[in-house]
């Protein structure tokens, strides 16, 4: 564990989001970092698909990077045509 320095504006954004979503500031920051990490690992996935990955990881009891890397070989939970139709 370490200290990460962020801008005052980002801290204000974290505080607002954490209040709205009933999370601690640290939990909100960690959530945003997970989303960002998965977005970079899986640029083909939309936000909803990334959230489904997080939910499957929680259910499997494994939220390590290894779980998310293994998931890259699996098809996303929402197919591309279904996602386009939903828009």
N, CA, C and O atoms as CSV, one atom per row, in Angstrom:
chain,resi,resn,atom,element,x,y,z
A,1,UNK,N,N,0.850,-1.170,0.000
A,1,UNK,CA,C,0.000,0.000,0.000
A,1,UNK,C,C,0.886,1.220,0.000
A,1,UNK,O,O,1.961,1.215,0.599
A,2,UNK,N,N,0.447,2.254,-0.662
A,2,UNK,CA,C,1.235,3.466,-0.735
A,2,UNK,C,C,0.358,4.691,-0.839
A,2,UNK,O,O,-0.869,4.610,-0.778
A,3,UNK,N,N,0.997,5.805,-0.993
A,3,UNK,CA,C,0.295,7.071,-1.112
A,3,UNK,C,C,0.347,7.511,-2.568
A,3,UNK,O,O,1.404,7.487,-3.198
A,4,UNK,N,N,-0.788,7.906,-3.089
A,4,UNK,CA,C,-0.877,8.413,-4.448
A,4,UNK,C,C,-1.308,9.864,-4.363
A,4,UNK,O,O,-2.332,10.177,-3.756
A,5,UNK,N,N,-0.536,10.745,-4.965
A,5,UNK,CA,C,-0.898,12.161,-4.953
A,5,UNK,C,C,-1.783,12.458,-6.153
A,5,UNK,O,O,-1.475,12.067,-7.279
A,6,UNK,N,N,-2.880,13.150,-5.901
A,6,UNK,CA,C,-3.799,13.540,-6.962
A,6,UNK,C,C,-4.096,15.029,-6.817
A,6,UNK,O,O,-3.840,15.632,-5.775
A,7,UNK,N,N,-4.630,15.597,-7.865
A,7,UNK,CA,C,-4.947,17.023,-7.845
A,7,UNK,C,C,-6.122,17.298,-6.916
A,7,UNK,O,O,-6.905,16.404,-6.593
A,8,UNK,N,N,-6.226,18.550,-6.498
A,8,UNK,CA,C,-7.357,18.944,-5.655
A,8,UNK,C,C,-8.677,18.752,-6.384
A,8,UNK,O,O,-9.670,18.354,-5.776
A,9,UNK,N,N,-8.695,19.033,-7.689
A,9,UNK,CA,C,-9.917,18.857,-8.472
A,9,UNK,C,C,-10.341,17.394,-8.502
A,9,UNK,O,O,-11.523,17.089,-8.342
A,10,UNK,N,N,-9.383,16.483,-8.708
A,10,UNK,CA,C,-9.720,15.058,-8.724
A,10,UNK,C,C,-10.210,14.618,-7.348
A,10,UNK,O,O,-11.136,13.813,-7.248
A,11,UNK,N,N,-9.604,15.134,-6.302
A,11,UNK,CA,C,-10.045,14.795,-4.945
A,11,UNK,C,C,-11.483,15.267,-4.724
A,11,UNK,O,O,-12.285,14.555,-4.121
A,12,UNK,N,N,-11.807,16.466,-5.211
A,12,UNK,CA,C,-13.182,16.970,-5.104
A,12,UNK,C,C,-14.150,16.071,-5.875
A,12,UNK,O,O,-15.247,15.776,-5.402
A,13,UNK,N,N,-13.731,15.641,-7.067
A,13,UNK,CA,C,-14.568,14.735,-7.868
A,13,UNK,C,C,-14.770,13.402,-7.145
A,13,UNK,O,O,-15.869,12.848,-7.141
A,14,UNK,N,N,-13.703,12.901,-6.537
A,14,UNK,CA,C,-13.807,11.657,-5.770
A,14,UNK,C,C,-14.764,11.808,-4.600
A,14,UNK,O,O,-15.582,10.926,-4.339
A,15,UNK,N,N,-14.661,12.921,-3.901
A,15,UNK,CA,C,-15.530,13.156,-2.751
A,15,UNK,C,C,-16.999,13.193,-3.184
A,15,UNK,O,O,-17.858,12.590,-2.541
A,16,UNK,N,N,-17.277,13.901,-4.271
A,16,UNK,CA,C,-18.647,13.999,-4.776
A,16,UNK,C,C,-19.185,12.624,-5.177
A,16,UNK,O,O,-20.288,12.241,-4.787
A,17,UNK,N,N,-18.388,11.885,-5.964
A,17,UNK,CA,C,-18.825,10.564,-6.415
A,17,UNK,C,C,-18.976,9.595,-5.247
A,17,UNK,O,O,-19.925,8.812,-5.207
A,18,UNK,N,N,-18.050,9.645,-4.305
A,18,UNK,CA,C,-18.127,8.713,-3.180
A,18,UNK,C,C,-19.347,9.003,-2.311
A,18,UNK,O,O,-19.979,8.075,-1.807
A,19,UNK,N,N,-19.682,10.272,-2.132
A,19,UNK,CA,C,-20.896,10.621,-1.385
A,19,UNK,C,C,-22.141,10.110,-2.113
A,19,UNK,O,O,-23.034,9.527,-1.500
A,20,UNK,N,N,-22.186,10.336,-3.420
A,20,UNK,CA,C,-23.358,9.949,-4.206
A,20,UNK,C,C,-23.536,8.432,-4.258
A,20,UNK,O,O,-24.663,7.938,-4.299
A,21,UNK,N,N,-22.435,7.700,-4.257
A,21,UNK,CA,C,-22.492,6.247,-4.421
A,21,UNK,C,C,-22.268,5.483,-3.118
A,21,UNK,O,O,-22.090,4.265,-3.133
A,22,UNK,N,N,-22.279,6.190,-2.004
A,22,UNK,CA,C,-22.123,5.576,-0.673
A,22,UNK,C,C,-20.864,4.732,-0.561
A,22,UNK,O,O,-20.889,3.621,-0.031
A,23,UNK,N,N,-19.769,5.270,-1.065
A,23,UNK,CA,C,-18.461,4.617,-0.946
A,23,UNK,C,C,-17.523,5.561,-0.220
A,23,UNK,O,O,-17.750,6.770,-0.177
A,24,UNK,N,N,-16.472,5.003,0.346
A,24,UNK,CA,C,-15.426,5.863,0.890
A,24,UNK,C,C,-14.677,6.485,-0.292
A,24,UNK,O,O,-14.778,6.010,-1.423
A,25,UNK,N,N,-13.937,7.536,-0.016
A,25,UNK,CA,C,-13.143,8.169,-1.078
A,25,UNK,C,C,-12.149,7.156,-1.633
A,25,UNK,O,O,-11.963,7.073,-2.847
A,26,UNK,N,N,-11.505,6.381,-0.753
A,26,UNK,CA,C,-10.546,5.380,-1.218
A,26,UNK,C,C,-11.217,4.304,-2.068
A,26,UNK,O,O,-10.667,3.881,-3.085
A,27,UNK,N,N,-12.401,3.863,-1.655
A,27,UNK,CA,C,-13.119,2.838,-2.425
A,27,UNK,C,C,-13.519,3.374,-3.797
A,27,UNK,O,O,-13.457,2.649,-4.790
A,28,UNK,N,N,-13.928,4.637,-3.855
A,28,UNK,CA,C,-14.299,5.232,-5.139
A,28,UNK,C,C,-13.081,5.345,-6.050
A,28,UNK,O,O,-13.164,5.044,-7.240
A,29,UNK,N,N,-11.954,5.775,-5.496
A,29,UNK,CA,C,-10.730,5.875,-6.291
A,29,UNK,C,C,-10.315,4.504,-6.814
A,29,UNK,O,O,-9.928,4.373,-7.975
A,30,UNK,N,N,-10.393,3.489,-5.968
A,30,UNK,CA,C,-10.029,2.138,-6.391
A,30,UNK,C,C,-10.980,1.641,-7.483
A,30,UNK,O,O,-10.547,0.987,-8.432
A,31,UNK,N,N,-12.253,1.943,-7.352
A,31,UNK,CA,C,-13.234,1.557,-8.381
A,31,UNK,C,C,-12.858,2.189,-9.723
A,31,UNK,O,O,-12.812,1.504,-10.745
A,32,UNK,N,N,-12.590,3.490,-9.715
A,32,UNK,CA,C,-12.224,4.168,-10.954
A,32,UNK,C,C,-10.922,3.609,-11.527
A,32,UNK,O,O,-10.774,3.517,-12.746
A,33,UNK,N,N,-9.983,3.236,-10.667
A,33,UNK,CA,C,-8.725,2.667,-11.167
A,33,UNK,C,C,-8.961,1.302,-11.799
A,33,UNK,O,O,-8.361,0.982,-12.825
A,34,UNK,N,N,-9.834,0.490,-11.191
A,34,UNK,CA,C,-10.158,-0.819,-11.791
A,34,UNK,C,C,-10.788,-0.633,-13.171
A,34,UNK,O,O,-10.410,-1.303,-14.132
A,35,UNK,N,N,-11.751,0.282,-13.254
A,35,UNK,CA,C,-12.420,0.535,-14.533
A,35,UNK,C,C,-11.401,0.973,-15.581
A,35,UNK,O,O,-11.424,0.492,-16.714
A,36,UNK,N,N,-10.514,1.880,-15.202
A,36,UNK,CA,C,-9.479,2.352,-16.125
A,36,UNK,C,C,-8.534,1.251,-16.548
A,36,UNK,O,O,-8.187,1.148,-17.724
A,37,UNK,N,N,-8.108,0.417,-15.595
A,37,UNK,CA,C,-7.204,-0.684,-15.896
A,37,UNK,C,C,-7.859,-1.645,-16.875
A,37,UNK,O,O,-7.237,-2.069,-17.850
A,38,UNK,N,N,-9.117,-1.987,-16.613
A,38,UNK,CA,C,-9.811,-2.920,-17.500
A,38,UNK,C,C,-10.094,-2.306,-18.859
A,38,UNK,O,O,-10.108,-3.015,-19.865
A,39,UNK,N,N,-10.317,-1.011,-18.906
A,39,UNK,CA,C,-10.516,-0.337,-20.191
A,39,UNK,C,C,-9.261,-0.433,-21.047
A,39,UNK,O,O,-9.342,-0.600,-22.264
A,40,UNK,N,N,-8.104,-0.328,-20.407
A,40,UNK,CA,C,-6.855,-0.455,-21.152
A,40,UNK,C,C,-6.563,-1.897,-21.544
A,40,UNK,O,O,-6.052,-2.152,-22.634
A,41,UNK,N,N,-6.884,-2.846,-20.660
A,41,UNK,CA,C,-6.658,-4.256,-20.979
A,41,UNK,C,C,-7.633,-4.786,-22.027
A,41,UNK,O,O,-7.296,-5.673,-22.810
A,42,UNK,N,N,-8.844,-4.233,-22.032
A,42,UNK,CA,C,-9.915,-4.712,-22.918
A,42,UNK,C,C,-10.570,-3.526,-23.632
A,42,UNK,O,O,-11.715,-3.185,-23.332
A,43,UNK,N,N,-9.863,-2.897,-24.566
A,43,UNK,CA,C,-10.440,-1.717,-25.232
A,43,UNK,C,C,-11.696,-2.028,-26.047
A,43,UNK,O,O,-12.436,-1.118,-26.420
A,44,UNK,N,N,-11.936,-3.303,-26.322
A,44,UNK,CA,C,-13.118,-3.676,-27.101
A,44,UNK,C,C,-14.389,-3.715,-26.257
A,44,UNK,O,O,-15.488,-3.800,-26.807
A,45,UNK,N,N,-14.261,-3.655,-24.939
A,45,UNK,CA,C,-15.424,-3.753,-24.058
A,45,UNK,C,C,-15.984,-2.382,-23.699
A,45,UNK,O,O,-15.240,-1.413,-23.547
A,46,UNK,N,N,-17.296,-2.316,-23.567
A,46,UNK,CA,C,-17.938,-1.086,-23.109
A,46,UNK,C,C,-17.991,-1.104,-21.573
A,46,UNK,O,O,-17.648,-2.106,-20.945
A,47,UNK,N,N,-18.415,-0.010,-20.992
A,47,UNK,CA,C,-18.465,0.106,-19.538
A,47,UNK,C,C,-19.307,-1.002,-18.901
A,47,UNK,O,O,-18.900,-1.581,-17.894
A,48,UNK,N,N,-20.453,-1.296,-19.466
A,48,UNK,CA,C,-21.318,-2.338,-18.916
A,48,UNK,C,C,-20.649,-3.700,-18.913
A,48,UNK,O,O,-20.803,-4.466,-17.962
A,49,UNK,N,N,-19.910,-4.005,-19.966
A,49,UNK,CA,C,-19.200,-5.285,-20.041
A,49,UNK,C,C,-18.078,-5.340,-19.009
A,49,UNK,O,O,-17.819,-6.390,-18.421
A,50,UNK,N,N,-17.420,-4.216,-18.793
A,50,UNK,CA,C,-16.375,-4.150,-17.775
A,50,UNK,C,C,-16.982,-4.373,-16.395
A,50,UNK,O,O,-16.399,-5.075,-15.569
A,51,UNK,N,N,-18.139,-3.789,-16.140
A,51,UNK,CA,C,-18.821,-4.002,-14.858
A,51,UNK,C,C,-19.191,-5.470,-14.681
A,51,UNK,O,O,-19.113,-6.003,-13.574
A,52,UNK,N,N,-19.594,-6.124,-15.770
A,52,UNK,CA,C,-19.899,-7.555,-15.692
A,52,UNK,C,C,-18.644,-8.358,-15.361
A,52,UNK,O,O,-18.715,-9.326,-14.603
A,53,UNK,N,N,-17.487,-7.969,-15.921
A,53,UNK,CA,C,-16.233,-8.622,-15.573
A,53,UNK,C,C,-15.951,-8.485,-14.080
A,53,UNK,O,O,-15.564,-9.452,-13.423
A,54,UNK,N,N,-16.145,-7.285,-13.551
A,54,UNK,CA,C,-15.915,-7.050,-12.123
A,54,UNK,C,C,-16.850,-7.902,-11.270
A,54,UNK,O,O,-16.439,-8.442,-10.242
A,55,UNK,N,N,-18.087,-8.019,-11.688
A,55,UNK,CA,C,-19.051,-8.828,-10.939
A,55,UNK,C,C,-18.675,-10.309,-10.977
A,55,UNK,O,O,-18.755,-10.994,-9.958
A,56,UNK,N,N,-18.262,-10.810,-12.153
A,56,UNK,CA,C,-17.845,-12.211,-12.248
A,56,UNK,C,C,-16.606,-12.473,-11.399
A,56,UNK,O,O,-16.486,-13.530,-10.779
A,57,UNK,N,N,-15.691,-11.518,-11.371
A,57,UNK,CA,C,-14.487,-11.662,-10.550
A,57,UNK,C,C,-14.865,-11.733,-9.073
A,57,UNK,O,O,-14.327,-12.556,-8.332
A,58,UNK,N,N,-15.786,-10.877,-8.646
A,58,UNK,CA,C,-16.214,-10.879,-7.237
A,58,UNK,C,C,-16.879,-12.207,-6.899
A,58,UNK,O,O,-16.616,-12.782,-5.843
A,59,UNK,N,N,-17.743,-12.701,-7.796
A,59,UNK,CA,C,-18.428,-13.969,-7.551
A,59,UNK,C,C,-17.442,-15.127,-7.497
A,59,UNK,O,O,-17.633,-16.072,-6.731
A,60,UNK,N,N,-16.392,-15.058,-8.302
A,60,UNK,CA,C,-15.381,-16.117,-8.316
A,60,UNK,C,C,-14.415,-15.986,-7.148
A,60,UNK,O,O,-13.605,-16.879,-6.901
A,61,UNK,N,N,-14.502,-14.867,-6.426
A,61,UNK,CA,C,-13.614,-14.657,-5.289
A,61,UNK,C,C,-12.201,-14.319,-5.704
A,61,UNK,O,O,-11.269,-14.461,-4.912
A,62,UNK,N,N,-12.028,-13.870,-6.947
A,62,UNK,CA,C,-10.691,-13.559,-7.465
A,62,UNK,C,C,-10.744,-12.236,-8.201
A,62,UNK,O,O,-11.274,-12.156,-9.309
A,63,UNK,N,N,-10.203,-11.209,-7.594
A,63,UNK,CA,C,-10.183,-9.897,-8.233
A,63,UNK,C,C,-8.762,-9.519,-8.654
A,63,UNK,O,O,-8.451,-8.341,-8.836
A,64,UNK,N,N,-7.909,-10.528,-8.805
A,64,UNK,CA,C,-6.524,-10.264,-9.183
A,64,UNK,C,C,-6.411,-9.960,-10.671
A,64,UNK,O,O,-7.332,-10.231,-11.442
A,65,UNK,N,N,-5.310,-9.412,-11.056
A,65,UNK,CA,C,-5.057,-9.129,-12.468
A,65,UNK,C,C,-5.114,-10.410,-13.285
A,65,UNK,O,O,-5.504,-10.380,-14.452
A,66,UNK,N,N,-4.731,-11.538,-12.690
A,66,UNK,CA,C,-4.762,-12.821,-13.400
A,66,UNK,C,C,-6.170,-13.165,-13.863
A,66,UNK,O,O,-6.348,-13.660,-14.976
A,67,UNK,N,N,-7.173,-12.911,-13.027
A,67,UNK,CA,C,-8.554,-13.200,-13.414
A,67,UNK,C,C,-8.928,-12.397,-14.655
A,67,UNK,O,O,-9.506,-12.938,-15.598
A,68,UNK,N,N,-8.600,-11.120,-14.655
A,68,UNK,CA,C,-8.978,-10.249,-15.766
A,68,UNK,C,C,-8.214,-10.591,-17.035
A,68,UNK,O,O,-8.738,-10.418,-18.135
A,69,UNK,N,N,-6.994,-11.069,-16.900
A,69,UNK,CA,C,-6.214,-11.479,-18.065
A,69,UNK,C,C,-6.795,-12.749,-18.661
A,69,UNK,O,O,-6.864,-12.884,-19.883
A,70,UNK,N,N,-7.217,-13.692,-17.807
A,70,UNK,CA,C,-7.840,-14.927,-18.288
A,70,UNK,C,C,-9.140,-14.625,-19.009
A,70,UNK,O,O,-9.482,-15.297,-19.983
A,71,UNK,N,N,-9.870,-13.618,-18.540
A,71,UNK,CA,C,-11.145,-13.260,-19.145
A,71,UNK,C,C,-10.972,-12.719,-20.556
A,71,UNK,O,O,-11.918,-12.750,-21.342
A,72,UNK,N,N,-9.774,-12.219,-20.900
A,72,UNK,CA,C,-9.585,-11.626,-22.220
A,72,UNK,C,C,-9.780,-12.653,-23.327
A,72,UNK,O,O,-10.132,-12.295,-24.451
A,73,UNK,N,N,-9.555,-13.920,-23.020
A,73,UNK,CA,C,-9.750,-14.972,-24.020
A,73,UNK,C,C,-11.221,-15.329,-24.180
A,73,UNK,O,O,-11.623,-15.891,-25.199
A,74,UNK,N,N,-12.015,-15.005,-23.177
A,74,UNK,CA,C,-13.445,-15.335,-23.219
A,74,UNK,C,C,-14.215,-14.268,-23.980
A,74,UNK,O,O,-13.800,-13.111,-24.050
A,75,UNK,N,N,-15.324,-14.668,-24.537
A,75,UNK,CA,C,-16.180,-13.707,-25.242
A,75,UNK,C,C,-16.858,-12.799,-24.233
A,75,UNK,O,O,-17.203,-13.246,-23.139
A,76,UNK,N,N,-17.059,-11.529,-24.578
A,76,UNK,CA,C,-17.769,-10.642,-23.655
A,76,UNK,C,C,-19.197,-11.114,-23.440
A,76,UNK,O,O,-19.776,-11.782,-24.297
A,77,UNK,N,N,-19.759,-10.762,-22.290
A,77,UNK,CA,C,-21.106,-11.213,-21.931
A,77,UNK,C,C,-22.162,-10.651,-22.875
A,77,UNK,O,O,-23.209,-11.270,-23.066
A,78,UNK,N,N,-21.905,-9.495,-23.463
A,78,UNK,CA,C,-22.855,-8.879,-24.381
A,78,UNK,C,C,-22.224,-8.885,-25.768
A,78,UNK,O,O,-21.129,-8.354,-25.957
A,79,UNK,N,N,-22.902,-9.474,-26.725
A,79,UNK,CA,C,-22.345,-9.545,-28.068
A,79,UNK,C,C,-22.360,-8.173,-28.719
A,79,UNK,O,O,-23.162,-7.313,-28.354
A,80,UNK,N,N,-21.482,-7.972,-29.669
A,80,UNK,CA,C,-21.394,-6.682,-30.356
A,80,UNK,C,C,-22.715,-6.298,-31.024
A,80,UNK,O,O,-23.149,-5.157,-30.862
A,81,UNK,N,N,-23.393,-7.212,-31.787
A,81,UNK,CA,C,-24.671,-6.817,-32.400
A,81,UNK,C,C,-25.721,-6.443,-31.359
A,81,UNK,O,O,-26.481,-5.497,-31.568
A,82,UNK,N,N,-25.779,-7.170,-30.239
A,82,UNK,CA,C,-26.774,-6.857,-29.203
A,82,UNK,C,C,-26.490,-5.496,-28.592
A,82,UNK,O,O,-27.416,-4.746,-28.284
A,83,UNK,N,N,-25.213,-5.171,-28.413
A,83,UNK,CA,C,-24.868,-3.885,-27.841
A,83,UNK,C,C,-25.249,-2.767,-28.794
A,83,UNK,O,O,-25.750,-1.733,-28.352
A,84,UNK,N,N,-25.024,-2.944,-30.090
A,84,UNK,CA,C,-25.391,-1.923,-31.062
A,84,UNK,C,C,-26.915,-1.730,-31.100
A,84,UNK,O,O,-27.407,-0.608,-31.217
A,85,UNK,N,N,-27.628,-2.816,-31.001
A,85,UNK,CA,C,-29.090,-2.739,-31.035
A,85,UNK,C,C,-29.618,-2.029,-29.818
A,85,UNK,O,O,-30.657,-1.372,-29.879
A,86,UNK,N,N,-28.908,-2.153,-28.701
A,86,UNK,CA,C,-29.366,-1.542,-27.453
A,86,UNK,C,C,-29.184,-0.020,-27.467
A,86,UNK,O,O,-29.796,0.678,-26.659
A,87,UNK,N,N,-28.356,0.497,-28.366
A,87,UNK,CA,C,-28.090,1.937,-28.409
A,87,UNK,C,C,-29.212,2.671,-28.988
A,87,UNK,O,O,-29.157,3.896,-29.100
